[in-house]
């Protein structure tokens, strides 16, 4: 290419020369704009009649909704209907903001009323299951905060049904040699824990045990879940972290409780409490290992944060369950040899010592019985 007056190497170098990055300009005395007018508070969901649009026969799956929408487009939906849908979506957006505002300000009754209205709009617009689940989750949390535990249990059943509902309709002409599709499993451990607490508050200890085991099966590292599982085996009330960190004095679990509790439940309670104390001690050590900037706020001392409350909780639990901790697990296993444990109980409470013994060379600190 030199015959044309330039060198190819110089051209390649110019093409591959990196561009200089422009620096971010600095702005002095910048203050973010915050809209504190609460423009969504005056939302009136009753301004648009939607009862005639709520129909249980509306399309449920995504394919049915697309077909329904196409039919409406083919029929040339009038401008009045389009404007109505646009106004409905505007009110839904305002309701969503107002629900968040009420929940953050602990106005759960008002939040619950708006959630019921928002769910009607979702049904009127043939929303999918994810939209309905988002609204129902808010209802569940509001009902739980209002101590309406039985209503929370009923709402959780609806929530789980929507969560495990197949997104596509199940075909009817399935070949006999086809591999069966595994059913969907609900895996939201935080929502399952709310359900377990509801049964615990209602003194339905056996059902609470089942739900605590479901939650722990999905996340086994939360010491509060193990603690309240032990409480259920002993038919004792719910214990929460703020309650244990307070100055309230809780009576210890004495011989009267131990004497009236079946041996297999004592074994499960002892093992569950041992695991809870192990994870609690791990939390204390983790808080100590965090940098002081995370644990302190402002001019507070370096030992601020949850380190001291967790120590108090550890001491409180040890004092409450002193009699339970002193029980010999091997003797309990011999006493309940004929009891039929559930799969969870067999894994964590009966065979746990053998499983830990196999892995203690690799991960020695995971043994909760070293406390």
C-alpha positions in Angstrom: 0.0 0.0 0.0 3.0 2.3 0.1 2.6 3.0 -3.6 -0.6 5.0 -2.7 1.2 7.2 -0.3 0.6 5.6 3.1 1.7 2.6 5.1 -0.7 -0.1 6.1 0.9 -0.6 9.5 0.3 3.1 10.4 -3.4 2.7 9.4 -3.9 -0.4 11.6 -2.2 1.4 14.5 -4.6 4.4 14.1 -7.7 2.1 14.0 -6.7 0.2 17.1 -5.7 3.2 19.1 -7.8 3.1 22.3 -10.1 6.1 23.0 -9.5 8.2 26.0 -12.2 7.8 28.7 -13.9 10.9 29.8 -13.9 11.4 33.6 -17.1 11.8 35.5 -17.8 15.5 36.1 -17.9 16.5 39.8 -21.0 18.3 41.0 -20.7 20.4 44.1 -23.6 20.9 46.6 -25.8 18.3 45.0 -28.9 17.3 46.8 -31.2 14.6 45.5 -34.8 15.5 44.7 -37.3 13.8 47.0 -41.0 13.8 46.3 -42.6 13.9 49.7 -46.0 15.0 48.5 -47.5 11.4 48.8 -49.5 12.0 45.7 -50.9 8.4 45.8 -52.6 8.8 49.2 -55.8 10.2 47.7 -56.3 7.2 45.4 -59.9 6.1 45.2 -60.2 2.5 43.9 -64.0 2.7 43.9 -64.0 5.4 41.2 -64.0 2.7 38.5 -66.6 -0.1 38.7 -64.8 -3.4 38.1 -67.1 -6.0 39.6 -68.5 -6.9 36.2 -64.9 -7.5 35.0 -64.0 -10.0 37.7 -64.9 -13.4 36.4 -63.5 -16.8 37.5 -63.9 -18.1 34.0 -61.3 -15.6 32.6 -58.2 -17.1 30.9 -55.7 -18.5 33.5 -52.7 -19.5 31.5 -50.4 -17.3 29.4 -51.5 -19.0 26.2 -55.2 -18.4 27.0 -54.6 -14.8 27.9 -52.7 -14.1 24.6 -55.6 -15.8 22.7 -58.1 -13.7 24.6 -56.2 -10.5 23.9 -55.9 -11.3 20.2 -59.7 -11.9 20.0 -60.2 -8.5 21.6 -57.9 -6.9 19.1 -59.7 -8.6 16.2 -63.0 -7.2 17.5 -61.6 -3.7 17.4 -61.9 -2.9 21.1 -63.4 0.6 21.4 -61.6 3.6 22.8 -63.7 3.7 25.9 -62.6 0.3 27.0 -58.9 1.1 26.3 -59.2 4.3 28.4 -60.9 2.3 31.1 -58.0 -0.2 31.2 -55.5 2.6 31.2 -57.2 4.3 34.2 -57.3 0.9 36.0 -53.6 0.4 35.6 -53.0 4.0 36.9 -55.1 3.2 40.0 -53.2 -0.1 40.5 -49.9 1.8 40.5 -51.1 4.2 43.0 -52.5 1.4 45.2 -49.2 -0.3 45.1 -47.4 2.8 46.3 -49.9 3.4 49.0 -49.7 -0.3 50.2 -45.9 0.1 50.6 -46.4 3.4 52.4 -48.9 1.9 54.9 -46.7 -1.2 55.5 -43.6 0.8 56.2 -45.6 2.9 58.7 -47.1 -0.2 60.3 -50.6 0.7 59.3 -51.4 -3.0 58.6 -55.2 -2.6 58.7 -55.2 0.0 55.9 -52.6 -2.0 54.0 -54.8 -5.0 54.2 -57.8 -3.1 52.8 -55.8 -1.8 49.9 -54.4 -5.2 49.2 -57.9 -6.6 48.8 -58.8 -3.8 46.4 -55.6 -4.3 44.4 -56.3 -8.1 44.1 -59.7 -7.2 42.5 -57.9 -5.1 39.9 -55.4 -7.8 39.1 -58.3 -10.3 38.6 -60.2 -7.8 36.5 -57.2 -7.3 34.2 -56.6 -11.1 34.0 -53.2 -10.8 35.7 -51.0 -13.9 35.9 -50.2 -15.9 39.0 -47.1 -13.9 39.9 -49.1 -10.7 40.2 -51.7 -12.4 42.4 -49.0 -14.0 44.6 -47.3 -10.6 45.1 -50.6 -9.2 46.5 -51.4 -12.3 48.5 -48.0 -12.2 50.1 -48.6 -8.7 51.4 -52.0 -9.9 52.8 -50.3 -12.8 54.6 -47.7 -10.5 56.2 -50.3 -8.0 57.3 -52.5 -10.7 58.8 -49.5 -12.1 60.6 -48.6 -8.7 62.0 -52.2 -8.2 63.2 -52.0 -11.6 65.0 -54.8 -13.1 62.8 -53.1 -16.4 62.7 -56.0 -18.6 61.5 -56.6 -16.2 58.6 -52.9 -16.3 57.8 -53.0 -20.1 57.6 -55.9 -20.0 55.1 -54.2 -17.4 52.9 -51.0 -19.4 53.0 -52.9 -22.4 51.5 -54.0 -20.2 48.6 -50.5 -18.8 48.2 -48.9 -22.3 48.0 -51.6 -23.4 45.5 -50.7 -20.6 43.2 -47.0 -21.1 43.6 -47.1 -24.8 42.7 -49.7 -24.4 39.9 -48.2 -25.4 36.5 -47.6 -22.5 34.2 -48.8 -24.5 31.2 -52.0 -26.7 31.1 -51.4 -30.4 31.6 -52.1 -32.3 28.4 -54.7 -35.0 28.7 -53.4 -37.4 25.9 -50.2 -38.4 27.7 -48.6 -41.6 26.4 -48.4 -44.4 29.0 -44.7 -44.8 28.5 -44.0 -41.1 29.1 -41.8 -40.0 32.0 -44.1 -38.5 34.7 -43.5 -34.8 35.4 -42.5 -34.2 39.0 -44.9 -31.9 40.9 -43.8 -28.4 41.8 -42.5 -28.0 45.3 -43.0 -24.8 47.3 -39.5 -23.6 48.3 -40.0 -20.2 50.0 -38.6 -20.9 53.4 -39.4 -17.5 54.9 -43.1 -17.9 54.1 -43.1 -21.4 55.4 -41.6 -20.1 58.6 -44.5 -17.6 58.9 -46.9 -20.5 58.6 -45.0 -22.5 61.2 -45.2 -19.5 63.6 -48.9 -19.2 63.1 -49.5 -22.9 64.1 -47.1 -22.3 67.0 -49.1 -19.3 68.2 -52.3 -21.4 67.8 -50.8 -24.2 70.0 -51.0 -26.6 67.1 -47.6 -28.0 68.0 -47.7 -31.1 65.8 -48.5 -29.1 62.7 -46.0 -26.4 63.6 -43.3 -29.2 63.9 -44.1 -30.2 60.3 -43.8 -26.6 59.0 -40.6 -25.9 60.9 -39.1 -29.0 59.5 -40.1 -27.9 56.0 -38.4 -24.5 56.5 -35.3 -26.0 58.0 -35.1 -28.5 55.1 -34.6 -25.5 52.8 -32.4 -23.4 55.1 -30.8 -25.2 58.1 -28.5 -22.4 59.3 -31.0 -20.3 61.2 -30.8 -20.9 64.9 -34.2 -19.4 65.7 -35.9 -22.0 63.6 -34.2 -24.9 65.5 -35.0 -23.2 68.8 -38.7 -23.0 68.1 -38.7 -26.5 66.8 -37.4 -27.6 70.1 -40.0 -25.5 71.8 -42.8 -27.3 69.9 -41.5 -30.7 70.9 -41.8 -29.6 74.5 -45.2 -27.9 73.9 -43.7 -24.6 74.9 -44.6 -21.1 73.5 -42.8 -19.3 70.7 -39.5 -17.6 71.5 -38.1 -14.8 69.3 -34.8 -13.1 69.2 -35.9 -9.7 70.5 -37.8 -11.4 73.3 -34.8 -13.3 74.4 -32.5 -10.2 74.1 -34.8 -8.2 76.4 -34.7 -8.2 80.2 -37.8 -10.4 80.5 -37.2 -13.4 82.8 -38.4 -16.7 81.3 -38.9 -19.7 83.6 -36.6 -22.7 82.9 -37.9 -25.9 81.6 -38.2 -28.0 84.7 -38.7 -31.6 85.7 -42.5 -31.2 85.4 -42.2 -30.5 81.7 -39.6 -33.2 81.2 -41.7 -35.8 83.1 -44.8 -35.2 81.0 -43.0 -35.2 77.6 -42.6 -38.5 75.7 -39.1 -39.8 75.4 -38.9 -39.5 71.6 -39.9 -35.8 71.8 -37.2 -35.2 74.4 -34.7 -36.7 72.1 -35.8 -34.5 69.2 -35.9 -31.4 71.4 -32.4 -32.0 72.8 -30.9 -32.5 69.4 -32.7 -29.5 68.0 -31.6 -27.3 70.9 -28.0 -28.5 70.5 -28.0 -27.5 66.8 -29.7 -24.1 67.7 -26.9 -23.4 70.3 -24.2 -24.4 67.7 -25.5 -22.0 65.1 -26.1 -19.3 67.7 -22.5 -19.6 68.8 -21.4 -19.4 65.2 -23.3 -16.2 64.9 -21.6 -14.7 67.9 -18.2 -15.6 66.5 -19.1 -14.2 63.1 -20.2 -10.9 64.7 -16.8 -10.6 66.4 -15.0 -11.2 63.2 -16.8 -8.5 61.3 -15.0 -5.1 61.0 -15.9 -2.5 63.6 -17.3 -0.2 60.9 -20.2 -2.7 60.3 -20.9 -3.3 64.0 -20.9 0.3 65.1 -23.1 3.3 64.4 -21.8 6.7 65.0 -19.9 7.0 68.2 -20.9 3.7 69.7 -18.3 1.4 71.2 -16.6 -1.3 69.1 -18.5 -4.1 70.8 -21.9 -2.7 69.6 -24.2 -4.6 67.3 -25.7 -8.1 68.0 -22.6 -9.5 69.8 -23.7 -8.8 73.3 -27.4 -9.6 72.8 -26.5 -12.9 71.2 -24.3 -13.7 74.2 -27.3 -13.0 76.5 -29.5 -15.2 74.3 -27.0 -18.0 74.5 -26.8 -17.8 78.3 -30.6 -17.5 78.6 -31.2 -20.6 76.4 -28.6 -22.6 78.4 -30.3 -21.7 81.6 -33.8 -22.4 80.4 -32.9 -25.8 79.0 -30.4 -26.9 81.6 -32.3 -30.0 82.4 -32.8 -30.9 78.7 -29.1 -30.4 77.9 -28.1 -32.7 80.7 -30.1 -35.6 79.3 -28.0 -38.4 77.7 -28.9 -38.7 74.0 -27.7 -42.3 73.8 -30.0 -43.4 76.6 -32.9 -41.6 74.9 -32.2 -43.4 71.6 -32.3 -46.7 73.4 -35.6 -45.8 75.1 -37.3 -44.8 71.8 -35.9 -47.5 69.7 -39.3 -48.7 68.6 -40.7 -45.2 67.7 -41.2 -44.5 64.0 -39.4 -41.2 63.3 -40.1 -39.0 60.3 -37.4 -38.7 57.5 -36.3 -35.3 58.9 -36.1 -36.6 62.5 -34.1 -39.7 61.4 -31.7 -37.6 59.4 -31.1 -34.8 62.0 -31.8 -36.4 65.4 -31.2 -40.2 65.3 -28.4 -40.6 62.7 -26.9 -37.1 63.2 -24.1 -38.3 65.5 -23.0 -41.0 63.1 -23.1 -38.6 60.1 -21.0 -36.0 61.9 -18.6 -38.7 63.0 -17.9 -39.6 59.4 -17.2 -35.9 58.4 -15.5 -34.6 61.5 -12.0 -35.0 60.0 -12.9 -32.7 57.1 -15.0 -30.1 58.9 -14.5 -30.5 62.7 -16.3 -27.3 63.7 -19.6 -28.5 62.3 -20.2 -30.8 65.2 -22.8 -29.1 67.4 -22.1 -31.5 70.3 -18.8 -29.8 71.0 -20.5 -27.0 72.8 
